[in-house]
């Protein structure tokens, strides 16, 4: 029976508010843990945004600045997730839709930065890129580990996990770009990675929007479960 599905299948069951109700009630005891984890990753992303963006400006690195702005976007994502935890399934799907739009917006921003760097021909500082890329990678791996157990809770938490996973991939790309800039003494590896990050943002945005939109339309706003 759908009502007895394991918690891990909750993202699929969310389309049917009635069948998901038992799972929601069963999850009440752990919602405080979810909220605490989101607060932790929110703080990590805000701190890393400030540090990485400053380093990106100093190093003149498109990839590093793009990765830092992604951190700021994720902080907004976690704020939306915290708000949605106390709302109905439709509110949670709406939060996921907002996150999809945020991801797409940053993809456009990164693409614009890539174009500007192509025109200007700037060579970034590889050492700064590598150090702060590695710090950001460690921070996002910690976030990913914290969010992993909740990734299938619902579409809201699933999209939040998606954002954190993308960060790990982007951080790795920044480190690779730093190695390329150092090896070739040229700016094209930084530009290349910046472009890949933009494509990654767009792909993730499409996936999140496709998953969230049907649930937003089908979920009944009158069905809400208190989560604290």
Backbone as ProteinMPNN parsed JSONL, in Angstrom:
{"seq_chain_A": "XXXXXXXXXXXXXXXXXXXXXXXXXXXXXXXXXXXXXXXXXXXXXXXXXXXXXXXXXXXXXXXXXXXXXXXXXXXXXXXXXXXXXXXXXXXXXXXXXXXXXXXXXXXXXXXXXXXXXXXXXXXXXXXXXXXXXXXXXXXXXXXXXXXXXXXXXXXXXXXXXXXXXXXXXXXXXXXXXXXXXXXXXXXXXXXXXXXXXXXXXXXXXXXXXXXXXXXXXXXXXXXXXXXX", "coords_chain_A": {"N_chain_A": [[0.841, -1.19, 0.0], [0.428, 2.308, -0.693], [0.524, 4.042, 1.436], [2.197, 2.857, 3.189], [4.682, 3.026, 2.204], [8.254, 3.234, 2.144], [10.167, 5.83, 3.729], [12.088, 6.817, 1.968], [10.873, 6.814, -0.552], [9.317, 9.0, -0.639], [9.428, 11.273, -2.27], [8.144, 10.507, -4.645], [5.606, 9.754, -3.756], [4.552, 12.144, -3.002], [2.885, 13.273, -4.867], [0.365, 12.361, -4.311], [-1.589, 13.446, -1.94], [-3.119, 12.281, 0.104], [-2.204, 9.595, 0.35], [0.347, 10.13, 1.129], [0.175, 11.149, 3.641], [0.472, 9.57, 5.989], [3.181, 9.001, 5.878], [4.208, 11.558, 6.193], [3.428, 12.139, 8.818], [4.865, 10.169, 10.165], [7.372, 11.14, 9.751], [7.621, 13.321, 11.366], [9.09, 13.345, 13.761], [11.721, 13.636, 12.973], [11.962, 16.086, 11.749], [13.0, 18.316, 13.076], [15.704, 17.741, 12.947], [16.123, 17.978, 10.199], [15.684, 20.724, 9.842], [17.77, 21.77, 11.41], [20.023, 20.864, 9.996], [19.699, 22.251, 7.569], [20.043, 24.88, 8.447], [22.723, 24.8, 9.209], [24.065, 24.273, 6.736], [23.26, 26.531, 5.401], [24.616, 28.609, 6.78], [27.271, 27.831, 6.254], [27.369, 28.203, 3.458], [26.917, 30.988, 3.207], [29.185, 32.065, 4.491], [31.239, 30.979, 2.888], [30.603, 32.136, 0.438], [31.267, 34.87, 0.808], [34.054, 34.65, 1.291], [35.01, 33.27, -1.004], [34.128, 34.827, -3.165], [35.496, 37.229, -2.75], [38.113, 36.289, -3.068], [37.935, 35.493, -5.736], [37.592, 37.946, -7.084], [40.046, 39.162, -6.51], [41.791, 37.307, -7.698], [40.936, 37.473, -10.267], [39.265, 35.599, -11.491], [36.927, 33.949, -13.424], [35.677, 31.458, -13.051], [35.992, 31.039, -10.286], [34.611, 33.231, -9.153], [32.083, 32.707, -10.203], [31.517, 30.311, -8.946], [31.392, 31.192, -6.328], [29.194, 32.938, -6.356], [27.296, 31.075, -6.867], [27.295, 29.856, -4.39], [26.044, 31.858, -2.882], [23.555, 31.809, -4.117], [22.762, 29.258, -3.334], [22.523, 29.654, -0.6], [20.223, 31.213, -0.555], [18.531, 29.272, -1.541], [18.482, 27.419, 0.597], [17.275, 28.965, 2.526], [14.701, 29.185, 1.431], [14.01, 26.499, 1.566], [13.93, 26.063, 4.346], [11.756, 27.666, 4.984], [9.741, 26.367, 3.561], [9.501, 23.938, 4.884], [7.577, 24.12, 6.883], [5.219, 24.219, 5.578], [2.53, 23.299, 3.272], [2.382, 20.492, 0.93], [2.113, 21.641, -1.576], [3.228, 24.175, -1.199], [5.863, 23.394, -0.763], [6.555, 22.299, -3.241], [6.33, 24.648, -4.683], [8.447, 26.099, -3.589], [10.557, 24.59, -4.567], [10.237, 25.144, -7.291], [10.921, 27.869, -7.274], [13.599, 27.623, -6.587], [14.564, 26.363, -8.881], [14.311, 28.434, -10.74], [16.141, 30.272, -9.656], [18.551, 28.858, -9.993], [18.676, 28.797, -12.823], [18.91, 31.541, -13.34], [21.446, 32.157, -12.306], [22.947, 30.641, -14.038], [22.677, 32.104, -16.407], [23.998, 34.434, -15.616], [26.648, 33.513, -15.233], [27.271, 32.719, -17.83], [27.277, 35.213, -19.107], [29.513, 36.34, -17.849], [31.509, 34.683, -18.882], [31.509, 35.43, -21.579], [32.362, 38.113, -21.36], [34.98, 37.722, -20.367], [36.153, 36.402, -22.502], [36.267, 38.443, -24.358], [37.917, 40.287, -23.033], [40.303, 38.904, -22.431], [41.602, 38.126, -19.976], [44.019, 36.823, -17.685], [43.779, 34.761, -14.999], [44.839, 34.403, -11.466], [46.407, 31.53, -10.727], [47.205, 30.184, -8.355], [45.664, 31.296, -6.25], [43.13, 30.609, -7.134], [43.296, 27.793, -6.939], [43.696, 27.304, -4.165], [41.419, 28.45, -2.863], [39.438, 27.166, -4.275], [39.8, 24.549, -3.398], [39.204, 24.842, -0.658], [36.502, 25.561, -0.837], [35.502, 23.233, -1.988], [35.877, 21.363, 0.094], [34.099, 22.457, 1.971], [31.63, 22.183, 0.642], [31.482, 19.437, 0.309], [31.092, 18.71, 2.937], [28.549, 19.833, 3.324], [27.095, 18.278, 1.497], [27.306, 15.738, 2.631], [25.835, 16.146, 4.967], [23.282, 16.587, 3.947], [22.629, 14.257, 2.617], [21.128, 12.04, 3.674], [18.58, 13.016, 3.639], [17.778, 13.345, 1.049], [15.725, 12.171, -0.462], [13.404, 12.91, 0.765], [11.295, 14.755, 0.025], [10.163, 16.685, -2.857], [11.16, 19.203, -2.406], [13.383, 18.888, -0.611], [14.826, 17.194, -2.234], [15.539, 18.821, -4.422], [17.128, 20.603, -3.059], [19.287, 18.974, -2.275], [20.211, 18.447, -4.824], [21.264, 20.941, -5.578], [23.46, 21.159, -3.829], [25.011, 18.979, -4.644], [25.693, 19.774, -7.233], [27.361, 21.867, -6.57], [29.661, 20.596, -5.573], [30.631, 19.408, -7.899], [31.137, 21.726, -9.401], [33.102, 22.961, -7.792], [35.212, 21.132, -8.054], [35.707, 21.526, -10.729], [36.715, 24.156, -10.683], [39.176, 23.769, -9.406], [40.452, 22.145, -11.289], [40.519, 23.991, -13.392], [42.258, 25.869, -12.284], [44.646, 24.424, -12.269], [44.97, 24.175, -15.037], [45.245, 26.878, -15.853], [47.642, 27.491, -14.562], [49.396, 25.686, -15.806], [49.307, 26.356, -18.533], [49.55, 29.074, -18.551], [47.475, 30.792, -19.313], [44.178, 32.186, -19.913], [42.115, 30.616, -20.86], [41.419, 28.025, -19.688], [40.062, 28.773, -17.344], [37.91, 30.189, -18.41], [36.699, 28.143, -19.87], [35.871, 26.332, -17.857], [34.121, 27.998, -16.475], [32.123, 28.238, -18.436], [31.214, 25.578, -18.53], [30.16, 25.338, -15.955], [27.993, 27.07, -16.216], [26.414, 25.652, -18.089], [25.859, 23.416, -16.519], [24.287, 24.598, -14.52], [21.992, 25.305, -16.02], [21.081, 22.778, -16.86], [20.487, 21.555, -14.412], [18.511, 23.307, -13.498], [16.421, 22.849, -15.339], [15.821, 20.184, -14.751], [14.943, 20.33, -12.045], [12.721, 22.053, -12.305], [11.053, 20.561, -13.998], [10.432, 18.436, -12.321], [9.192, 19.658, -10.152], [7.015, 21.225, -11.097], [4.697, 19.597, -11.958], [3.931, 18.574, -9.417], [3.367, 20.904, -8.053], [1.097, 21.782, -9.411], [-0.691, 19.667, -8.992], [-0.868, 19.167, -6.239], [-2.914, 19.685, -3.379], [-3.588, 22.755, -1.904], [-4.884, 22.918, 0.533], [-4.208, 20.789, 2.054], [-2.116, 20.356, 4.534], [0.65, 19.708, 6.629], [1.672, 19.946, 9.913], [4.997, 20.572, 10.842], [6.44, 20.823, 13.138]], "CA_chain_A": [[0.0, 0.0, 0.0], [1.244, 3.514, -0.826], [0.691, 4.698, 2.724], [3.239, 2.179, 3.946], [5.936, 3.102, 1.461], [9.34, 3.735, 2.971], [10.393, 7.264, 3.659], [12.906, 7.136, 0.809], [10.059, 6.978, -1.747], [8.406, 10.088, -0.381], [9.394, 12.211, -3.366], [7.137, 10.059, -5.602], [4.306, 9.729, -3.106], [4.082, 13.493, -2.744], [1.833, 13.621, -5.806], [-0.903, 11.951, -3.731], [-1.526, 13.98, -0.575], [-3.73, 11.357, 1.054], [-1.336, 8.442, 0.585], [1.59, 10.582, 1.73], [-0.055, 11.712, 4.971], [1.056, 8.722, 7.017], [4.622, 9.185, 5.825], [4.499, 12.866, 6.763], [3.302, 12.026, 10.266], [5.987, 9.357, 10.639], [8.609, 11.917, 9.633], [7.582, 14.484, 12.251], [10.133, 13.289, 14.778], [13.043, 13.989, 12.439], [11.959, 17.376, 11.076], [13.927, 19.215, 13.756], [17.018, 17.434, 12.39], [16.173, 18.576, 8.86], [15.819, 22.167, 10.0], [19.108, 22.045, 11.926], [20.967, 20.64, 8.901], [19.572, 23.349, 6.616], [20.651, 26.068, 9.047], [24.181, 24.621, 9.146], [24.555, 24.456, 5.366], [23.018, 27.936, 5.077], [25.731, 29.386, 7.328], [28.473, 27.467, 5.5], [27.321, 28.825, 2.132], [27.082, 32.438, 3.333], [30.593, 32.335, 4.805], [32.056, 30.652, 1.725], [30.345, 33.126, -0.609], [32.072, 36.06, 1.084], [35.476, 34.342, 1.133], [35.347, 32.863, -2.368], [33.926, 35.946, -4.09], [36.635, 38.138, -2.561], [39.275, 35.664, -3.712], [37.716, 35.519, -7.179], [37.863, 39.298, -7.573], [41.497, 39.368, -6.425], [42.453, 36.433, -8.675], [40.338, 37.755, -11.579], [38.858, 34.284, -11.99], [35.505, 33.785, -13.723], [35.194, 30.224, -12.444], [35.939, 31.203, -8.837], [33.501, 34.133, -8.853], [30.849, 32.002, -10.514], [31.293, 29.334, -7.888], [31.02, 31.92, -5.113], [27.818, 33.413, -6.514], [26.486, 29.872, -6.695], [27.156, 29.7, -2.941], [25.008, 32.799, -2.452], [22.286, 31.268, -4.592], [22.401, 28.121, -2.487], [22.056, 30.184, 0.678], [18.82, 31.557, -0.79], [17.839, 27.995, -1.68], [18.274, 26.837, 1.917], [16.271, 29.793, 3.188], [13.411, 28.751, 0.9], [13.739, 25.159, 2.082], [13.537, 26.211, 5.742], [10.406, 28.214, 4.987], [8.804, 25.386, 3.019], [9.328, 22.804, 5.785], [6.399, 24.325, 7.705], [4.104, 24.467, 4.682], [1.911, 22.148, 2.629], [3.126, 19.911, -0.192], [2.12, 22.595, -2.684], [4.224, 25.181, -0.868], [7.192, 22.81, -0.957], [6.79, 22.25, -4.686], [6.548, 26.029, -5.101], [9.812, 26.452, -3.205], [11.437, 23.928, -5.53], [10.141, 25.928, -8.526], [11.719, 29.078, -7.07], [15.003, 27.222, -6.633], [14.883, 26.132, -10.283], [14.476, 29.74, -11.374], [17.4, 30.825, -9.154], [19.64, 28.143, -10.665], [18.72, 29.269, -14.209], [19.389, 32.926, -13.339], [22.892, 32.146, -12.134], [23.506, 30.124, -15.279], [22.748, 33.238, -17.331], [25.045, 35.337, -15.111], [27.954, 32.914, -15.508], [27.481, 32.784, -19.278], [27.647, 36.595, -19.423], [30.901, 36.509, -17.403], [32.364, 33.977, -19.839], [31.599, 36.278, -22.779], [33.201, 39.265, -21.029], [36.374, 37.295, -20.254], [36.623, 36.114, -23.856], [36.567, 39.719, -25.004], [39.006, 40.971, -22.341], [41.537, 38.115, -22.425], [42.249, 38.211, -18.664], [44.617, 35.599, -17.152], [43.611, 34.795, -13.542], [45.92, 33.901, -10.625], [46.121, 30.109, -10.55], [47.397, 29.751, -6.974], [44.489, 31.709, -5.476], [42.035, 29.765, -7.6], [43.441, 26.441, -6.419], [43.529, 27.264, -2.71], [40.03, 28.699, -2.477], [38.63, 26.098, -4.859], [39.907, 23.393, -2.512], [38.444, 25.151, 0.558], [35.078, 25.49, -1.182], [35.178, 21.826, -2.192], [35.741, 20.75, 1.418], [32.866, 22.965, 2.581], [30.465, 21.616, -0.022], [31.425, 18.01, 0.637], [30.461, 18.639, 4.257], [27.115, 20.083, 3.11], [26.527, 17.126, 0.805], [27.201, 14.658, 3.609], [24.746, 16.481, 5.883], [21.994, 16.532, 3.254], [22.461, 12.998, 1.888], [20.081, 11.175, 4.222], [17.265, 13.626, 3.43], [17.659, 13.696, -0.363], [14.487, 11.653, -1.047], [12.281, 13.217, 1.653], [10.258, 15.281, -0.856], [10.748, 17.402, -3.996], [11.876, 20.342, -1.865], [14.683, 18.434, -0.138], [15.529, 16.615, -3.373], [16.146, 19.906, -5.181], [18.188, 21.151, -2.216], [20.426, 18.071, -2.433], [20.704, 18.654, -6.194], [22.099, 22.143, -5.569], [24.719, 20.868, -3.135], [25.796, 18.077, -5.494], [26.237, 20.596, -8.307], [28.46, 22.653, -6.012], [30.846, 19.746, -5.504], [31.129, 19.288, -9.272], [31.68, 23.023, -9.792], [34.353, 23.159, -7.052], [36.228, 20.31, -8.707], [36.027, 22.217, -11.978], [37.558, 25.315, -10.378], [40.515, 23.262, -9.129], [40.993, 21.736, -12.594], [40.808, 25.221, -14.124], [43.461, 26.458, -11.694], [45.778, 23.669, -12.811], [45.129, 24.524, -16.449], [45.787, 28.239, -15.944], [49.052, 27.422, -14.144], [50.186, 24.932, -16.781], [49.354, 27.002, -19.851], [49.683, 30.52, -18.386], [46.443, 31.376, -20.169], [42.894, 32.294, -19.247], [41.05, 29.799, -21.45], [40.852, 26.992, -18.812], [39.118, 29.435, -16.452], [36.725, 30.485, -19.217], [36.075, 26.866, -20.21], [35.179, 25.817, -16.677], [32.981, 28.886, -16.254], [31.07, 27.845, -19.374], [30.669, 24.286, -18.111], [29.32, 25.604, -14.791], [26.746, 27.648, -16.714], [25.62, 24.559, -18.665], [25.41, 22.614, -15.391], [23.182, 25.312, -13.896], [20.802, 25.193, -16.86], [20.614, 21.385, -16.81], [19.886, 21.327, -13.105], [17.278, 24.091, -13.436], [15.397, 22.15, -16.113], [15.439, 18.98, -14.018], [14.172, 20.713, -10.866], [11.44, 22.604, -12.744], [10.228, 19.461, -14.517], [9.976, 17.619, -11.207], [8.371, 20.421, -9.218], [5.805, 21.81, -11.68], [3.515, 18.73, -11.837], [3.513, 18.482, -8.029], [2.773, 22.191, -7.692], [-0.241, 21.847, -9.999], [-1.591, 18.617, -8.527], [-1.019, 19.143, -4.786], [-3.99, 20.526, -2.876], [-3.039, 23.641, -0.891], [-5.582, 22.793, 1.809], [-3.62, 19.676, 2.786], [-0.837, 20.767, 5.105], [1.005, 18.945, 7.823], [2.584, 20.699, 10.781], [6.277, 19.885, 10.903], [7.134, 21.078, 14.384]], "C_chain_A": [[0.879, 1.242, 0.0], [1.514, 4.161, 0.508], [1.79, 4.085, 3.552], [4.582, 2.18, 3.241], [7.017, 3.645, 2.362], [9.559, 5.21, 2.757], [11.177, 7.651, 2.424], [12.115, 7.344, -0.447], [9.146, 8.158, -1.646], [8.313, 11.072, -1.52], [8.372, 11.825, -4.4], [5.754, 10.136, -4.995], [3.733, 11.112, -2.888], [3.012, 13.94, -3.718], [0.456, 13.287, -5.245], [-0.897, 12.344, -2.265], [-2.069, 12.99, 0.442], [-2.8, 10.197, 1.376], [-0.05, 8.85, 1.263], [1.413, 11.01, 3.176], [0.591, 10.893, 6.064], [2.563, 8.89, 7.065], [5.027, 10.522, 6.437], [4.46, 12.802, 8.288], [4.475, 11.246, 10.846], [7.292, 10.139, 10.634], [8.671, 13.079, 10.613], [8.752, 14.508, 13.222], [11.484, 13.742, 14.278], [13.072, 15.367, 11.801], [12.859, 18.393, 11.758], [15.347, 18.994, 13.248], [17.178, 18.056, 11.009], [16.417, 20.071, 8.964], [17.23, 22.536, 10.465], [20.159, 21.892, 10.833], [20.91, 21.79, 7.901], [20.179, 24.642, 7.158], [22.171, 25.981, 8.953], [24.707, 24.879, 7.734], [24.3, 25.882, 4.879], [24.18, 28.798, 5.55], [27.022, 29.101, 6.557], [28.508, 28.18, 4.153], [27.485, 30.338, 2.197], [28.539, 32.806, 3.599], [31.473, 32.095, 3.584], [31.814, 31.611, 0.57], [31.238, 34.343, -0.415], [33.56, 35.797, 0.821], [35.835, 34.077, -0.333], [35.159, 34.0, -3.364], [35.069, 36.947, -3.986], [37.882, 37.587, -3.239], [39.14, 35.687, -5.226], [37.985, 36.873, -7.788], [39.367, 39.561, -7.592], [42.232, 38.556, -7.498], [41.984, 36.689, -10.103], [39.898, 36.456, -12.273], [37.345, 34.215, -12.195], [34.94, 32.563, -13.013], [35.036, 30.374, -10.936], [34.796, 32.125, -8.437], [32.159, 33.47, -9.117], [30.501, 31.0, -9.422], [30.847, 30.015, -6.594], [29.587, 32.436, -5.193], [26.842, 32.245, -6.423], [26.265, 29.59, -5.21], [26.061, 30.616, -2.4], [23.633, 32.324, -2.889], [21.821, 30.104, -3.742], [21.926, 28.571, -1.114], [20.582, 30.592, 0.565], [17.97, 30.295, -0.907], [17.517, 27.402, -0.312], [17.283, 27.655, 2.736], [14.868, 29.399, 2.74], [13.031, 27.381, 1.457], [13.283, 25.209, 3.54], [12.108, 26.731, 5.848], [9.391, 27.16, 4.565], [8.565, 24.216, 3.96], [8.056, 22.908, 6.615], [5.147, 24.511, 6.86], [3.579, 23.163, 4.08], [2.793, 21.618, 1.503], [3.175, 20.872, -1.368], [3.137, 23.71, -2.433], [5.629, 24.643, -1.105], [7.539, 22.708, -2.438], [7.033, 23.647, -5.228], [7.942, 26.506, -4.751], [10.818, 25.825, -4.165], [11.414, 24.657, -6.874], [10.997, 27.194, -8.421], [13.202, 28.759, -7.152], [15.443, 26.966, -8.079], [15.124, 27.427, -11.031], [15.793, 30.386, -10.95], [18.593, 30.179, -9.853], [19.805, 28.64, -12.101], [19.286, 30.686, -14.291], [20.903, 32.983, -13.193], [23.593, 31.551, -13.349], [23.673, 31.225, -16.309], [23.877, 34.184, -16.93], [26.429, 34.796, -15.452], [28.268, 32.981, -16.998], [27.894, 34.189, -19.703], [29.096, 36.874, -19.009], [31.877, 35.838, -18.36], [32.571, 34.834, -21.082], [32.515, 37.466, -22.515], [34.674, 38.894, -20.943], [36.964, 36.948, -21.622], [37.036, 37.387, -24.579], [37.804, 40.368, -24.382], [40.32, 40.225, -22.325], [42.307, 38.161, -21.117], [42.796, 36.848, -18.239], [44.53, 35.65, -15.624], [44.836, 34.246, -12.805], [45.622, 32.46, -10.228], [46.205, 29.675, -9.091], [46.188, 30.091, -6.1], [43.278, 30.871, -5.852], [42.093, 28.389, -6.957], [43.169, 26.347, -4.923], [42.066, 27.428, -2.321], [39.066, 27.711, -3.124], [38.633, 24.864, -3.976], [39.135, 23.616, -1.209], [36.946, 25.032, 0.297], [34.637, 24.043, -1.396], [34.979, 21.116, -0.853], [34.439, 21.176, 2.095], [31.634, 22.316, 1.959], [30.358, 20.103, 0.158], [30.794, 17.804, 2.01], [28.96, 18.858, 4.141], [26.439, 18.871, 2.481], [26.333, 15.961, 1.764], [26.046, 14.897, 4.571], [23.377, 16.284, 5.235], [21.661, 15.156, 2.693], [21.278, 12.182, 2.389], [18.67, 11.712, 3.973], [16.943, 13.845, 1.95], [16.363, 13.225, -1.003], [13.262, 11.961, -0.183], [11.085, 13.753, 0.871], [10.949, 16.085, -1.952], [11.56, 18.598, -3.515], [13.284, 19.946, -1.41], [15.502, 17.818, -1.268], [16.234, 17.699, -4.189], [17.262, 20.577, -4.384], [19.455, 20.307, -2.315], [21.056, 18.245, -3.81], [21.638, 19.858, -6.254], [23.456, 21.867, -4.945], [25.611, 19.954, -3.964], [26.431, 18.847, -6.644], [27.427, 21.414, -7.824], [29.751, 21.857, -5.97], [31.471, 19.603, -6.889], [31.78, 20.591, -9.72], [33.001, 23.301, -9.082], [35.495, 22.378, -7.676], [36.673, 20.954, -10.011], [36.93, 23.415, -11.76], [38.997, 24.87, -10.132], [41.205, 22.821, -10.423], [41.377, 22.968, -13.415], [42.071, 25.889, -13.597], [44.715, 25.753, -12.207], [46.04, 24.001, -14.264], [45.713, 25.911, -16.649], [47.272, 28.248, -15.589], [49.919, 26.758, -15.205], [50.372, 25.68, -18.087], [49.573, 28.513, -19.773], [48.721, 31.263, -19.324], [45.11, 31.351, -19.435], [41.831, 31.343, -19.751], [40.566, 28.657, -20.545], [39.807, 27.558, -17.835], [37.807, 29.721, -17.179], [35.964, 29.204, -19.541], [35.27, 26.316, -19.04], [33.975, 26.693, -16.335], [31.819, 28.548, -17.164], [30.403, 26.533, -19.001], [29.758, 24.462, -16.902], [27.977, 26.178, -15.228], [25.838, 26.568, -17.298], [25.05, 23.676, -17.56], [24.231, 23.268, -14.685], [21.901, 25.129, -14.701], [20.218, 23.781, -16.815], [19.893, 21.096, -15.503], [18.566, 22.073, -12.977], [16.143, 23.388, -14.159], [14.898, 20.925, -15.361], [14.549, 19.311, -12.82], [12.788, 21.215, -11.262], [10.505, 21.514, -13.269], [9.662, 18.61, -13.389], [8.965, 18.364, -10.341], [7.044, 20.886, -9.805], [4.59, 20.892, -11.598], [3.019, 18.616, -10.397], [2.872, 19.773, -7.555], [1.34, 22.29, -8.213], [-1.209, 20.86, -9.373], [-1.842, 18.656, -7.029], [-2.096, 20.115, -4.345], [-3.467, 21.41, -1.758], [-3.699, 23.529, 0.459], [-5.007, 21.666, 2.657], [-2.236, 20.098, 3.255], [-0.604, 20.006, 6.381], [1.973, 19.764, 8.651], [3.863, 19.894, 10.954], [7.084, 20.261, 12.14], [6.144, 21.01, 15.536]], "O_chain_A": [[1.947, 1.25, 0.612], [2.571, 4.755, 0.721], [2.272, 4.695, 4.506], [5.5, 1.448, 3.613], [6.732, 4.439, 3.258], [9.181, 5.767, 1.727], [10.949, 8.729, 1.875], [12.614, 7.996, -1.365], [8.265, 8.32, -2.491], [7.254, 11.659, -1.742], [7.763, 12.709, -5.003], [4.813, 10.55, -5.671], [2.54, 11.246, -2.615], [2.291, 14.897, -3.434], [-0.534, 13.884, -5.67], [-0.283, 11.671, -1.438], [-1.524, 12.876, 1.54], [-2.623, 9.849, 2.544], [0.594, 8.023, 1.909], [2.403, 11.216, 3.877], [1.197, 11.451, 6.978], [3.16, 8.921, 8.141], [6.051, 10.621, 7.113], [5.337, 13.336, 8.966], [5.015, 11.611, 11.89], [8.205, 9.849, 11.407], [9.694, 13.761, 10.681], [9.336, 15.561, 13.476], [12.316, 14.189, 15.067], [14.133, 15.789, 11.341], [13.43, 19.252, 11.086], [16.117, 19.947, 13.128], [18.235, 18.596, 10.682], [17.26, 20.62, 8.254], [17.816, 23.501, 9.973], [21.086, 22.698, 10.747], [21.948, 22.257, 7.433], [20.766, 25.413, 6.4], [22.833, 26.974, 8.653], [25.677, 25.616, 7.554], [25.041, 26.389, 4.037], [24.678, 29.632, 4.794], [27.779, 30.021, 6.246], [29.547, 28.701, 3.749], [28.13, 30.919, 1.325], [29.066, 33.745, 3.003], [32.348, 32.903, 3.275], [32.732, 31.876, -0.206], [31.889, 34.799, -1.356], [34.242, 36.617, 0.206], [36.833, 34.59, -0.84], [35.939, 34.13, -4.307], [35.555, 37.454, -4.997], [38.616, 38.319, -3.902], [40.131, 35.882, -5.93], [38.541, 36.963, -8.883], [39.9, 40.108, -8.558], [43.17, 39.046, -8.127], [42.577, 36.172, -11.05], [40.13, 36.253, -13.465], [36.576, 34.401, -11.252], [33.853, 32.622, -12.438], [34.057, 29.892, -10.365], [34.081, 31.835, -7.478], [31.21, 33.646, -8.353], [29.343, 30.862, -9.028], [30.024, 29.476, -5.855], [28.849, 32.377, -4.21], [25.711, 32.4, -5.964], [25.19, 29.142, -4.81], [25.252, 30.207, -1.567], [22.663, 32.42, -2.136], [20.631, 29.97, -3.457], [21.037, 27.955, -0.526], [19.792, 30.347, 1.476], [16.834, 30.253, -0.433], [16.401, 26.935, -0.085], [16.537, 27.104, 3.545], [13.955, 29.29, 3.559], [11.869, 27.135, 1.779], [12.363, 24.49, 3.931], [11.341, 26.287, 6.702], [8.308, 27.069, 5.141], [7.532, 23.554, 3.856], [7.504, 21.884, 7.016], [4.112, 24.924, 7.382], [4.106, 22.081, 4.337], [3.816, 22.213, 1.166], [4.174, 20.917, -2.086], [3.828, 24.139, -3.357], [6.494, 25.368, -1.599], [8.666, 22.992, -2.844], [7.848, 23.827, -6.132], [8.56, 27.237, -5.524], [11.811, 26.453, -4.531], [12.45, 24.778, -7.529], [11.709, 27.548, -9.36], [13.977, 29.53, -7.719], [16.562, 27.31, -8.458], [16.031, 27.515, -11.859], [16.488, 30.979, -11.775], [19.531, 30.866, -10.256], [20.924, 28.879, -12.553], [20.052, 30.998, -15.202], [21.568, 33.764, -13.874], [24.724, 31.929, -13.652], [24.686, 31.283, -17.005], [24.62, 34.675, -17.78], [27.29, 35.546, -15.911], [29.402, 33.267, -17.384], [28.761, 34.347, -20.562], [29.825, 37.561, -19.724], [32.956, 36.37, -18.62], [33.691, 34.947, -21.58], [33.356, 37.796, -23.352], [35.531, 39.656, -21.391], [38.149, 37.18, -21.864], [38.022, 37.41, -25.316], [38.64, 40.929, -25.09], [41.372, 40.855, -22.215], [43.537, 38.227, -21.13], [42.124, 35.83, -18.407], [45.16, 36.513, -15.012], [45.75, 33.698, -13.421], [44.684, 32.204, -9.473], [45.377, 28.888, -8.631], [45.744, 29.265, -5.302], [42.495, 30.472, -4.989], [41.08, 27.871, -6.486], [42.494, 25.425, -4.465], [41.535, 26.637, -1.541], [37.993, 27.447, -2.581], [37.606, 24.204, -3.816], [38.486, 22.698, -0.707], [36.21, 24.471, 1.109], [33.523, 23.672, -1.027], [34.024, 20.358, -0.685], [33.759, 20.36, 2.717], [30.7, 21.942, 2.669], [29.256, 19.554, 0.157], [30.052, 16.845, 2.222], [28.179, 18.154, 4.781], [25.342, 18.484, 2.884], [25.313, 15.274, 1.715], [25.352, 13.954, 4.951], [22.426, 15.865, 5.895], [20.511, 14.911, 2.326], [20.498, 11.68, 1.58], [17.689, 10.976, 4.078], [15.932, 14.471, 1.63], [15.927, 13.813, -1.993], [12.205, 11.355, -0.364], [9.972, 13.255, 1.036], [12.177, 16.164, -1.984], [12.546, 18.969, -4.151], [14.262, 20.594, -1.781], [16.73, 17.906, -1.265], [17.382, 17.527, -4.599], [18.233, 21.064, -4.964], [20.559, 20.841, -2.425], [22.278, 18.198, -3.953], [22.682, 19.805, -6.903], [24.485, 22.293, -5.471], [26.829, 20.129, -3.987], [27.585, 18.598, -6.993], [28.383, 21.632, -8.568], [30.817, 22.379, -6.295], [32.691, 19.668, -7.035], [32.841, 20.577, -10.343], [33.93, 23.822, -9.699], [36.607, 22.887, -7.813], [37.854, 20.936, -10.358], [37.823, 23.669, -12.569], [39.934, 25.518, -10.597], [42.389, 23.089, -10.627], [42.427, 22.991, -14.057], [42.867, 26.416, -14.375], [45.713, 26.394, -12.535], [47.193, 24.1, -14.686], [46.573, 26.109, -17.507], [48.066, 28.93, -16.237], [51.035, 27.203, -15.475], [51.45, 25.652, -18.682], [49.761, 29.166, -20.799], [49.094, 32.209, -20.018], [44.925, 30.606, -18.473], [40.756, 31.25, -19.159], [39.383, 28.323, -20.614], [38.804, 26.909, -17.539], [36.726, 29.518, -16.627], [34.734, 29.177, -19.493], [34.129, 25.886, -19.208], [32.925, 26.18, -15.947], [30.664, 28.562, -16.737], [29.189, 26.382, -19.133], [28.709, 23.824, -16.816], [26.938, 25.816, -14.676], [24.634, 26.561, -17.039], [23.903, 23.235, -17.641], [23.282, 22.588, -14.294], [20.846, 24.833, -14.139], [19.001, 23.611, -16.741], [18.831, 20.474, -15.486], [17.605, 21.546, -12.416], [15.023, 23.333, -13.651], [13.697, 20.654, -15.333], [13.527, 18.66, -12.6], [11.792, 20.852, -10.636], [9.302, 21.546, -13.01], [8.539, 18.116, -13.486], [7.999, 17.775, -9.856], [6.043, 20.939, -9.09], [3.522, 21.357, -11.199], [1.811, 18.567, -10.17], [1.941, 19.749, -6.75], [0.467, 22.825, -7.53], [-2.397, 21.151, -9.231], [-2.904, 18.232, -6.573], [-2.192, 21.228, -4.862], [-2.955, 20.9, -0.762], [-3.14, 23.996, 1.451], [-5.285, 21.591, 3.854], [-1.3, 20.186, 2.46], [-1.537, 19.696, 7.121], [2.991, 20.228, 8.137], [3.821, 18.685, 11.184], [8.293, 20.035, 12.178], [6.527, 21.198, 16.691]]}, "name": "protein", "num_of_chains": 1, "seq": "XXXXXXXXXXXXXXXXXXXXXXXXXXXXXXXXXXXXXXXXXXXXXXXXXXXXXXXXXXXXXXXXXXXXXXXXXXXXXXXXXXXXXXXXXXXXXXXXXXXXXXXXXXXXXXXXXXXXXXXXXXXXXXXXXXXXXXXXXXXXXXXXXXXXXXXXXXXXXXXXXXXXXXXXXXXXXXXXXXXXXXXXXXXXXXXXXXXXXXXXXXXXXXXXXXXXXXXXXXXXXXXXXXXX"}
